Amino acid sequence: MNRLLPPCAALLLVALPALAPAQRHGREPAATFFEKANYRGESMTLYPGMSIDNLDHSNFSEGRRANDRISSVLIEGDVEVLAYEHANFRGRILRLTGHVQNLDQRPLPDSAGTWNDRISSIEVREIRGSGRGRDRDRPREEDPDVIIKRAYQDILGRDPDPEGRRHYRGLIIDQGWTERMVRDHMRKGDEYRGPAVDRIIKRAYNDLLNRDPDPSGLQTYRRLILEKNWTEPQVRDAIRAGDEYKNRGKPAPPSVQPVPREERRDPEHGDNRPDR
């Protein structure tokens, strides 16, 4: 669980000497943020699980306000940094897993400027998973086009268009995004929240129940996908757990026909009696 630093976070931050990366072996996993390029100037250090939602409330080691003043980052150990353009973890995101000597050399996603002096909130996380079956947060050597195509097909049910491919290639290559980040971003888009979600539900109903979803089912699963972050496998598992799926292929129970009035008999006297 992330430890969100309070406004007095400056008192909790650890100042480390601005040494070159090669001189800092043996330290525990951490990320140190420097006021100036080349790991110079005032600094502050965060450890995995720590975050700051607004750097306007935090200071560097000698008291200078840190908001929009970070120019280089030193990362030690199996750590990733998520740097946000705005406070409260909003805006464009830069993901770092290694040293950055000068953020002026890291362009923003739209190339309208750089990340130098643009960071307003940060998270520091331990990189999880390794080897076979590793978590999607883990960096891996894989063609960005493969990642993008897989995400488009899984999330949106289609192949990427040229503009979308170009956009996500930039986020993966220049901004350090993982496949998980790409997928989360797609799920927040208008296409996913509209026709793509309906396609997911309709596909599940057609595959499992051989029919289109009724309005009630469509509404229920839309809410679960959009508000509870359900995936298509979860939708399918829920349908499989329902009575309609379990009873598929079974003969329908015989219908009970009402007994006509003239055929009703009094059980005691055995004669026909009108209804009372």
Beta strands, then each sheet from edge to edge (+ up, - down):
strand 1: 3-4
strand 2: 30-36
strand 3: 40-46
strand 4: 50-52
strand 5: 72-76
strand 6: 79-86
strand 7: 90-96
strand 8: 121-126
sheet 1: 1+ 4+ 8- 6+ 7-
sheet 2: 3+ 2- 5+
end
